[in-house]
Amino acid sequence: MSLPSKPVYTGGCQCGAVRFRVVGALSSVSICHCRMCQKAFGSFYAPLATAPESGLEWTRGAPKRYRSSSHVLRGFCAECGTPLTYEAPDGVALAIGAFDDPASVAPTKQWGIEAKLPYVDHLPALPGAPTEADGDAGFLADLVSLQHPDHDTESWPEEGK
């Protein structure tokens, strides 16, 4: 009889200079609305998931870090600027959007709601359309993505591209 296997997650930055692998269950999967997280992510909030202790491995490169407070380091890719980590005394949390399959990492709690932007809860009610429907985006017809794909690669950029 084999033991149940631990979940494995992979991810990395937009340009592929930094990649990670997590073995084991994620915890504290949440979004944080605090002003510090808003600024660190340049967004409405920071979606984060804590890696199990000793379950996080940097498989290509490593994040550069910025001390955003007396207790927290923020990791990001020094090449493309992608936010990657929130490193506090209780562990390392990874940006959910940096996972190769972010849909598999669903938040279960919200923090910092005192700073929640007043329109965030109304975003799902806004009209929506696929990217290709943007008539003002004629550049999409010949757009070539230089973004790292959502899976590990031997090297990046790939040879010959």
N, C-alpha and C positions, 0 to 999 in steps of 0.2 A: 504494500500500500504506500503510495507516495504522499508526501506532505503537500498541503495546498501551497501554491506558489504565491509570492508577494507580487503586488501590482508593480509595474514598471512604467515610468513616464519619461519622456524625453522632450527637449525643447532648446531654445536658444534665441539669440538676437536676430534682428532683421537682416544683417549682412552676413551672418554665419561665422564671425570671428570668435564668438563665445557660444558653446553648446554645453548642455548639462544632461545628466541622467539621474533619476530618482528611483530608488528601489524601496518599496514599502508604502504603506498607506499615508496619504496626506492628511493633515489635520488643520484646524482653524481656517477652513476655507471660507473666506469672507471678503467683503468690500469695506474699505475705510473711507469715510467722507471728510476726515480732518483736513484742515487747511494745509498741513505739511505734506500729506499724501497727495492732495490735489496739485500742489506745486511740483512735487517730485515726479508725478506722472504727466503733468501738463494736461490734466483731464478732470472730469467731474468727480472721480473717486479712484482709489487704487484697489484693483481686484488682486487678492493674495492668497496663497496656499502654503502652509508650513510643511517643509520637508521633514521626514523622520530624522532624528539625530543619527549621524553616520550613514544616512541613506542617500546623501547628495554627493555627486561626483561631477566635477567640471571636466568634460571630455575633450573640449577644444578651447584653448584660451582660458581666461578668467575675467571676472568683472573688475573694473576700476571702481573704487569706492569713494563716497563722499560722506563725511560725518554730518548728518542733518540735525543732530541734537547730541546732548551729552551721553545718551544711551543707544543711539541708533546709527548704523551705517546703511547707506543706500548704494546698492551695486548697479552698475550700468555698463553697457558696451562702450569702450573708449573710442571705437571706430564709427559706430552709427548712432550712438546715444540711446539705444533701447533700454528702458528701465527693466532691471532684472530681479533685484532682491531688496528686501527689508530685513536687516540683520539686527536683532535685538537680543538682550540677555536670555530670552526664553527660546531662541532658535532662529533659523533662517527661513523666511517666507519668500516664495518665488512669485513673480508676476504671472497671473493666470494667462494673459494674452501671449506670453512667451512660450507656453507649452505647445507642442506640435498638435495636440488635440485639445484645445481649450474647452470644447463642449463637454469633455469628460470630467471637468473640474468645476462643478457647480457650487457657487457660494451658498452658505447656509446661515449666515449672520451678517449684520451691518454694524460697523463701529463708527464713532465720531459723528453721530447723526446731528449733533448740535451745529455742525458746519455744513450739513447737507444743503446743496444748492436748491432753491425753492422750486425749480422746474424739473428736477430729476425724476420724480415720481410720475410726471406727465409725459415723459419721452415716448413710452409705448403707444400713446394715443396720436402721435404725429403721423402724417401720411408717409408712406414708404414706397420705395421703388428700387429695382436692381441698378447697379452701377451703370450698366449698358444703356439704361433709359435716359441718362443725362444728356440731353440734346446739345448742351453747351460744351460737352467733353469730346469734341471731335478727335482729340489726340489719342483716345482709347483705341482707335482703329489700328494703329501701328505701335501701340505701347508694348515694350518688352520689359518684363519684370526682372530686376536684378536682385530681388529678395531671395534669401536662402529658402529652399523648399522646406515643408513641414515634415522632414525626416532627416536622419543622420546621413552624412555624406563622407566619403574618404577624405576629401579635401574640398576647399571652397576658395575662390570660385573654381568650378570644375574645369579641367583641362580642355582647351579648344573653344571655350565659350567666352 
